[in-house]
């Protein structure tokens, strides 16, 4: 039996202003066996003075967000942070919110690797 995996773009690369938040597109896993979601945070030449945070959520219905895991970036100029979170077969929906720290913008993007069949 073949394994089927699908790449998903949940948030294309975009700038996130200081103090702003952005939600990635919700990942519907109701007919999947799970997924791993990856976030990429890139600081500019002037990093935020407080680290950006990434909150991963799972939920039993679309739009429901139950906090699963929180990760953070850093305050280092030009750094790249790539936190990830695995969602198992019991997960129905996965969501990600990225909140930037103070003073300087960052670049963010979110991708997933979905396991759709074994």
C-alpha positions as CSV (number, residue, x, y, z in Angstrom):
1,X,0.0,0.0,0.0
2,X,1.3,3.4,-0.9
3,X,1.8,6.2,1.6
4,X,0.3,9.6,0.5
5,X,1.7,12.8,1.8
6,X,0.5,16.3,0.8
7,X,2.4,19.6,1.1
8,X,0.3,22.6,2.3
9,X,1.0,26.3,2.3
10,X,-0.9,27.8,5.2
11,X,0.6,31.3,5.1
12,X,2.7,32.5,2.2
13,X,5.8,34.6,3.2
14,X,4.7,38.0,4.4
15,X,5.9,40.9,6.6
16,X,4.4,41.2,10.1
17,X,4.6,44.6,11.7
18,X,5.8,45.2,15.3
19,X,3.1,44.2,17.8
20,X,0.9,42.6,15.1
21,X,-0.6,39.1,14.9
22,X,-1.6,36.9,11.9
23,X,-3.5,33.6,11.7
24,X,-2.5,31.0,9.1
25,X,-5.1,29.2,7.1
26,X,-6.8,26.5,9.2
27,X,-5.7,23.0,8.3
28,X,-8.6,20.5,8.0
29,X,-7.4,17.1,9.1
30,X,-10.8,15.4,9.5
31,X,-9.9,13.0,6.6
32,X,-6.2,12.8,7.3
33,X,-4.0,10.7,9.5
34,X,-2.1,13.7,10.9
35,X,0.4,16.5,9.9
36,X,3.4,18.4,11.0
37,X,3.2,22.2,10.8
38,X,6.3,24.3,10.3
39,X,6.6,28.0,10.9
40,X,9.5,30.1,9.7
41,X,10.2,33.4,11.4
42,X,12.9,35.7,9.9
43,X,14.2,38.7,11.8
44,X,15.5,41.7,9.9
45,X,18.7,43.6,10.4
46,X,17.0,45.1,13.4
47,X,15.3,42.4,15.4
48,X,12.3,42.8,17.6
49,X,13.1,43.8,21.2
50,X,10.8,41.1,22.5
51,X,10.6,37.7,20.8
52,X,7.7,36.8,18.5
53,X,5.5,33.9,19.7
54,X,3.9,31.1,17.7
55,X,0.8,29.4,19.1
56,X,-0.3,26.0,17.7
57,X,-3.9,25.1,18.3
58,X,-6.0,22.0,17.6
59,X,-9.8,21.9,17.6
60,X,-12.8,19.7,17.2
61,X,-14.6,22.0,14.8
62,X,-13.6,24.6,12.3
63,X,-12.6,27.8,14.1
64,X,-12.2,26.2,17.5
65,X,-8.8,26.9,19.0
66,X,-7.5,24.8,21.9
67,X,-3.9,25.7,22.7
68,X,-1.6,22.8,22.0
69,X,1.9,24.3,22.1
70,X,3.6,27.7,22.2
71,X,7.1,28.4,20.8
72,X,9.0,31.6,20.3
73,X,11.5,33.3,18.0
74,X,14.4,35.3,19.4
75,X,15.7,38.9,19.5
76,X,18.8,38.3,17.3
77,X,19.4,40.4,14.2
78,X,19.0,38.5,10.9
79,X,18.1,35.2,12.7
80,X,15.8,32.5,11.4
81,X,13.7,30.4,13.7
82,X,11.7,27.4,12.5
83,X,9.4,25.9,15.3
84,X,7.2,23.0,14.3
85,X,4.4,21.0,15.9
86,X,3.0,17.5,15.1
87,X,-0.7,16.8,15.0
88,X,-1.7,13.2,15.4
89,X,-4.5,11.1,13.9
90,X,-7.0,12.3,16.5
91,X,-6.6,16.0,15.5
92,X,-9.6,17.3,13.5
93,X,-8.4,20.9,12.8
94,X,-5.0,22.7,13.3
95,X,-4.5,26.4,13.6
96,X,-1.4,28.7,14.0
97,X,-1.2,32.3,15.3
98,X,2.0,34.3,15.1
99,X,2.4,37.4,17.3
100,X,5.3,39.7,16.7
101,X,7.2,41.3,19.5
102,X,7.8,45.1,19.9
103,X,9.6,47.6,17.7
104,X,10.6,45.9,14.5
105,X,8.9,43.9,11.7
106,X,9.6,40.3,10.9
107,X,8.9,37.9,7.9
108,X,6.7,34.9,8.6
109,X,5.5,31.8,6.7
110,X,3.7,28.6,7.6
111,X,3.7,25.2,5.8
112,X,2.4,21.7,6.6
113,X,3.2,18.2,5.6
114,X,-0.1,16.2,5.8
115,X,-0.3,12.4,5.9
116,X,-3.4,11.5,4.0
117,X,-3.2,7.7,3.6
118,X,-1.1,4.6,4.4
